[in-house]
């Protein structure tokens, strides 16, 4: 089964960025995410501020 969403932790690991930075980008709207219960879910493909799709290595 192909994965369609990432958690902020998974995205931070893939991009090599801090979890705080990822949450900041979600709050300002640069990373699209939705709440599911008490968790953030980031739909794939994840794009950067410039709108360029990123691969698993970010």
C-alpha positions as CSV (number, residue, x, y, z in Angstrom):
1,X,0.0,0.0,0.0
2,X,1.4,3.3,-1.1
3,X,1.7,6.0,1.6
4,X,-0.3,9.2,0.9
5,X,0.6,11.2,4.0
6,X,3.6,12.1,6.2
7,X,3.8,13.2,9.8
8,X,5.8,16.3,10.7
9,X,8.4,14.0,12.3
10,X,8.8,12.0,9.0
11,X,9.1,15.2,7.0
12,X,11.7,16.7,9.3
13,X,13.8,13.5,9.0
14,X,13.5,13.4,5.2
15,X,14.5,17.1,4.9
16,X,17.1,17.1,7.6
17,X,15.3,20.0,9.3
18,X,14.2,20.5,12.9
19,X,10.7,19.5,14.0
20,X,10.2,23.1,15.3
21,X,11.0,24.5,11.8
22,X,8.5,22.1,10.2
23,X,5.8,23.2,12.7
24,X,6.6,26.8,12.1
25,X,6.2,26.3,8.3
26,X,2.9,24.6,8.9
27,X,1.6,27.5,11.0
28,X,2.6,30.2,8.5
29,X,1.0,28.1,5.6
30,X,4.2,27.3,3.7
31,X,3.7,23.5,4.3
32,X,0.1,22.3,3.7
33,X,-1.1,20.2,6.5
34,X,-4.4,19.2,8.2
35,X,-5.3,18.1,11.7
36,X,-6.6,14.6,12.1
37,X,-7.7,14.3,15.7
38,X,-4.7,15.6,17.7
39,X,-2.1,15.0,14.9
40,X,-0.9,16.9,11.9
41,X,-1.0,15.1,8.6
42,X,0.9,16.4,5.5
43,X,-0.4,15.1,2.2
44,X,2.0,13.9,-0.5
45,X,3.6,15.2,-2.6
46,X,5.0,17.8,-0.2
47,X,6.1,21.0,-1.9
48,X,8.4,23.7,-0.8
49,X,7.6,27.4,-0.6
50,X,8.4,27.8,-4.3
51,X,5.9,25.1,-5.2
52,X,8.4,22.6,-6.4
53,X,7.6,19.0,-5.6
54,X,10.3,17.3,-3.5
55,X,11.4,13.7,-3.6
56,X,12.1,11.6,-0.5
57,X,15.5,13.2,0.0
58,X,14.0,16.7,0.1
